[in-house]
Amino acid sequence: MALNFSKYKAILFDFDGTLYEPNHFGRRLVFGNLLYAFRDKRERLVRKSMQGCDYGSSEEFYNVFFKKFGEGKREWYFKKYLPLMVEVLGRHFPARPNAQALIDRLQEKGKIVGVLSDYPMIAERSEAIGLRFNNNYFWSTEFFGALKPCKRPFIAIAEQLGIKPKEILVIGDRPDTDAKGAEAAGCDYILVETKKNKDLDGYNIMPWSDITNGLCE
């Protein structure tokens, strides 16, 4: 069954695991720089501990993040870790089938199409997997100071776009972040079916082929 996009003014994609199939992305990231394998794991643990916490601003978010992670790792995070993400994506992770066609058709139909990701450098990461957007509607929850599933980034995006949260469809892959964040903000959502979520009950889950069906053919 094809997904009906007609009642929404904006489509907001999650990035990792949604616009491309992860296929052990974390492992490839570690292999991309074995010297920092422990640091990579630590970053993910710190991030997980901060999920759902609203720090009010990006400045305060980074203060807490680097206090937990290590203040000396600030430069490494922005100048080495994030660029390494872009590099690994470009080498190993193409966008999902028909993702670009879907984006193009949605934009042709007058929809606002954007990305909300917990990590920054979204434009660079999108380009690395081969996706182009007509407008730079890219938001990182880090810049709001509130990682998913905090509702404030979703609500703030609606306000920036001059629309209501219920006029946004969120397309993600994780029930604990994408689905819960969207629901809390009053947005509809669809989760792309993955090995991790396909057997879960109580969530709106759909195969990627059904999401693209009818728009990108």
Disulfide bonds with the S-S distance in Angstrom:
none
